[in-house]
Amino acid sequence: MPELALSLGAAFLIIVFPLRALRRLHRHGEAGRIDLRRGRPRGWLLADALFLSGFALLLAGPAAQVANVQGALLRTAPALNAVAVVVIVAATLLAVSSQERMGIAWRPDVGPADDAELIVAGPFSVVRNPNYVAMLAAAAGVCTLAPTTIAIAGWLVLLAGLLLTARAEEPELRARYGDAYERYAARVGRFVPGIGRLRDPAVARNEAGRRGG
């Protein structure tokens, strides 16, 4: 299944990034490019490097299998391969749905000049980063179809990059949306429902008041 893994992985990336950028350009007049003039925090630079490396390894895994450079770690059952295909397709739909929900707010980074509204509905009511969940799910599907050490390493590197990205974005979102974001993040998990929630600002203020009293 490495050919299918390579095709579906590449299709996911094309749909989620260049095609999305072209759609944004058509609808809003710009493609959501990163503003390099304002610089990027160190954490984001590392996250970007891990993100790009993760996807490169994910595609290199099945490509190495196709070229007979590396074999699969294990033989997967046809039923599991079918599930992996369904997961990749579902992940693609989730990514597209999340990006459509974000509208003009979608772009590769979060910039302080971006005055888009805080999105809390649709997939964002379940987890705060449905786009990242979709990427990890699609990557897991690729690893299932082409279970090589390279692809699995790619999934782990991608996970590290997306965790760093999510954490690097949170201070920017707090600064832009204030208590509205903190209340949202206190009730909605980061990647998994109920897990990775931030502390409710009202609770923190009450505790601080009691300590002060």
Secondary structure as the mmCIF struct_conf table of DSSP 4:
data_model
#
loop_
_struct_conf.conf_type_id
_struct_conf.id
_struct_conf.beg_label_comp_id
_struct_conf.beg_label_asym_id
_struct_conf.beg_label_seq_id
_struct_conf.end_label_comp_id
_struct_conf.end_label_asym_id
_struct_conf.end_label_seq_id
HELX_RH_AL_P HELX_RH_AL_P1 PRO A 2 VAL A 16
TURN_TY1_P TURN_TY1_P1 PHE A 17 PHE A 17
HELX_RH_AL_P HELX_RH_AL_P2 PRO A 18 HIS A 28
BEND BEND1 GLY A 29 GLU A 30
HELX_RH_3T_P HELX_RH_3T_P1 LEU A 36 ARG A 38
HELX_RH_AL_P HELX_RH_AL_P3 ARG A 42 VAL A 66
TURN_TY1_P TURN_TY1_P2 ALA A 67 ASN A 68
BEND BEND2 VAL A 69 GLN A 70
BEND BEND3 LEU A 73 LEU A 74
HELX_LH_PP_P HELX_LH_PP_P1 ARG A 75 ALA A 77
HELX_RH_AL_P HELX_RH_AL_P4 PRO A 78 MET A 102
HELX_RH_3T_P HELX_RH_3T_P2 GLY A 103 ALA A 105
BEND BEND4 ARG A 107 ASP A 109
TURN_TY1_P TURN_TY1_P3 PRO A 112 ALA A 113
HELX_LH_PP_P HELX_LH_PP_P2 ALA A 116 ILE A 119
BEND BEND5 ALA A 121 ALA A 121
HELX_RH_3T_P HELX_RH_3T_P3 GLY A 122 SER A 125
TURN_TY1_P TURN_TY1_P4 VAL A 126 VAL A 126
STRN STRN1 VAL A 127 VAL A 127
BEND BEND6 ARG A 128 ARG A 128
HELX_RH_AL_P HELX_RH_AL_P5 PRO A 130 LEU A 145
BEND BEND7 ALA A 146 ALA A 146
HELX_RH_AL_P HELX_RH_AL_P6 THR A 149 TYR A 177
TURN_TY1_P TURN_TY1_P5 GLY A 178 GLY A 178
HELX_RH_AL_P HELX_RH_AL_P7 ASP A 179 ARG A 187
BEND BEND8 VAL A 188 VAL A 188
STRN STRN2 GLY A 189 GLY A 189
BEND BEND9 ARG A 190 PHE A 191
STRN STRN3 VAL A 192 VAL A 192
TURN_TY1_P TURN_TY1_P6 PRO A 193 GLY A 194
STRN STRN4 ILE A 195 ILE A 195
BEND BEND10 GLY A 196 GLY A 196
HELX_LH_PP_P HELX_LH_PP_P3 ARG A 197 ASP A 200
HELX_RH_AL_P HELX_RH_AL_P8 PRO A 201 GLY A 212
#
